[in-house]
């Protein structure tokens, strides 16, 4: 999931998120922090989530229990990876994404 300002306000993004939660599969959260590129602070995104993720039993996830569940899964299970728009840091970010993906594959899990 790529978090940017307005992510939680978008119905289509919330549908994607609810489907990911319902699948019980791990997902990786990447956070755009640069406000000039559409990013937002983690606190602003948490507040946006609390305001927007209020559906009752969305079709993609009928057992949804509310925004606290989203906050726990998106922000608390693993720290979001910050997307930095400097070439060397982008490469490190991609490596971190790949590492988290590999950790979810049983053969490579530590």
C-alpha positions as CSV (number, residue, x, y, z in Angstrom):
1,X,0.0,0.0,0.0
2,X,1.4,3.4,-1.0
3,X,0.2,6.0,1.6
4,X,-0.1,9.6,0.4
5,X,-2.3,12.5,1.4
6,X,-5.9,11.5,0.6
7,X,-5.3,7.8,0.5
8,X,-7.9,7.0,3.2
9,X,-10.4,9.5,1.8
10,X,-10.5,7.6,-1.6
11,X,-13.2,5.0,-1.7
12,X,-11.3,2.9,-4.2
13,X,-8.2,3.0,-2.0
14,X,-10.2,1.9,1.0
15,X,-11.8,-0.9,-1.1
16,X,-8.2,-2.0,-1.9
17,X,-7.3,-1.8,1.7
18,X,-10.3,-3.7,3.0
19,X,-9.7,-6.5,0.4
20,X,-6.1,-6.7,1.6
21,X,-7.2,-7.0,5.2
22,X,-9.9,-9.6,4.4
23,X,-7.3,-11.7,2.6
24,X,-5.3,-12.0,5.8
25,X,-2.1,-11.8,3.6
26,X,0.7,-9.6,4.7
27,X,1.2,-6.3,2.9
28,X,3.9,-3.7,2.8
29,X,3.2,-0.1,3.6
30,X,5.2,2.6,1.8
31,X,4.8,6.2,3.0
32,X,5.2,9.3,0.8
33,X,6.6,11.9,3.3
34,X,7.3,14.7,0.8
35,X,4.4,17.1,1.0
36,X,5.5,18.7,-2.3
37,X,4.9,15.3,-4.0
38,X,1.5,14.5,-2.4
39,X,2.8,13.1,0.9
40,X,1.7,13.7,4.5
41,X,2.9,13.1,8.0
42,X,2.2,9.8,9.7
43,X,0.0,11.6,12.2
44,X,-2.0,13.3,9.4
45,X,-2.5,9.9,7.8
46,X,-3.6,8.4,11.1
47,X,-6.2,11.2,11.5
48,X,-7.4,10.8,7.9
49,X,-7.9,7.1,8.6
50,X,-9.9,7.7,11.7
51,X,-12.1,10.1,9.8
52,X,-12.6,8.1,6.7
53,X,-12.4,4.4,7.5
54,X,-15.8,4.3,9.1
55,X,-17.8,1.9,6.8
56,X,-19.9,-0.7,8.4
57,X,-19.3,-4.2,6.8
58,X,-17.8,-3.0,3.5
59,X,-18.5,-5.6,0.7
60,X,-14.8,-6.5,0.4
61,X,-14.5,-7.1,4.2
62,X,-17.8,-7.9,5.9
63,X,-16.2,-8.6,9.3
64,X,-14.4,-5.2,9.4
65,X,-14.3,-3.8,12.9
66,X,-13.5,-0.2,12.3
67,X,-10.7,2.3,11.9
68,X,-8.8,0.9,14.9
69,X,-8.2,-2.3,13.0
70,X,-6.8,-0.4,10.0
71,X,-4.6,1.7,12.3
72,X,-3.2,-1.5,13.9
73,X,-2.6,-3.3,10.6
74,X,-1.2,-0.3,8.6
75,X,0.8,1.6,11.2
76,X,1.5,-0.7,14.1
77,X,2.4,-4.2,12.8
78,X,5.5,-2.8,11.0
79,X,6.8,0.7,10.5
80,X,5.8,2.1,7.1
81,X,8.8,2.4,4.8
82,X,9.4,6.0,3.9
83,X,9.8,6.7,0.2
84,X,12.6,9.2,-0.3
85,X,13.0,10.8,-3.7
86,X,16.8,10.8,-3.8
87,X,18.3,8.1,-6.1
88,X,20.6,6.4,-3.5
89,X,17.8,6.3,-0.9
90,X,15.3,5.0,-3.5
91,X,17.5,2.1,-4.0
92,X,17.7,1.4,-0.3
93,X,13.9,1.7,-0.1
94,X,13.4,-0.8,-2.9
95,X,15.8,-3.2,-1.1
96,X,13.8,-2.8,2.1
97,X,10.6,-3.6,0.2
98,X,12.2,-6.7,-1.3
99,X,13.5,-7.8,2.1
100,X,10.1,-7.5,3.7
101,X,8.6,-9.5,0.8
102,X,11.2,-12.2,1.2
103,X,10.5,-12.4,4.9
104,X,6.9,-13.3,4.1
105,X,7.9,-16.2,1.9
106,X,8.2,-19.3,4.1
107,X,11.4,-20.6,2.6
108,X,13.2,-17.3,3.3
109,X,11.6,-16.3,6.6
110,X,14.1,-15.8,9.4
